[in-house]
């Protein structure tokens, strides 16, 4: 896929257990420390707000998973296929995430991001997320041990 279609040409669908292997493959292709397959299985089984995003030809181009608690949505995971990055799809997904949270009456969206994931951090900041904290040693980081998480919030 050479260009990301506009949002209206994308197909958003609730993630099912049948999508997990493909989603997990995309996860492993874009993250150095990916979620496990079981994380996706459990998220879908738990009834979290999990979505796949496909091009018209059926190719998986992204996904996101949201969890709701009280008046806050927690963005658990979001990814864009490598071939579709830097083309605006991340912003389209953030638009959808904010809209889903607003539909549920949420006041904000929370997320964690690695400080080393500078591209994602910049996307979130440009979108309007603000840093509200830091979780020490939150992420595995291979031989380096653990990496902190920057906690960010978007007020809706």
C-alpha angles and dihedrals in degrees: 000000000000103000132028112241119235115269092262090059094051122092114225116192136166110265114249133191086260090064096051099091093050093044091048090051090053090047092053091047096057107031127064090209104032130187115262122253087248090059089061094042090051094046093053092043091049091057097245115163097265122171138182123206120208137180117239089265090060097254112147107240100168150334143200138199125206131187122196126214123172104311098339132087117209115209101217099179139350130175142173122204111257093242090056100046123116091027102097099267092116090057090047089053092048088051090053092046092052091046092050091050092048091049087057092050095251119161096206147001121234127198142166123224133180114249086226091059091082095164094055091043090054092048092051093047093049089049092055105263113143128207110249102167151336131247110212115227093354100144131052110245106184117237089353089068114225135354127212122243123228108221113215134184133200114201110217 
